[in-house]
Amino acid sequence: MTGTEPQPILSEDELEDYEFSENGEWVPVGDIAEQRAAFQAMAEHALTERARGRVLISIAERDLARLKAKAAEQGMSYEALVDSILHDYAER
């Protein structure tokens, strides 16, 4: 053993980000305390939303396919998208 630490394998983008960070070039954008408070509130909300009901619905295959495509575009499951749509509608 040579006593040297193994070097991480980084992509060009990761290496650029690492060097940017190590050189102290990162600059905060916006109010960090405000962002932290917003994320804290979202986390607390997510943790308190435990009670859930089940709903069984039948919808047209075409609509389901479109929902699945839109959910994939947003990086979420179609169930989460439907839940979000219903939640937004109920909050109006």
Secondary structure, DSSP 8 states (H G I E B T S, - for coil): --S--------HHHHHHHHHHHTT-----S-HHHHHHHHHHHHHHHHH------------HHHHHHHHHHHHHTTS-HHHHHHHHHHHHHH-
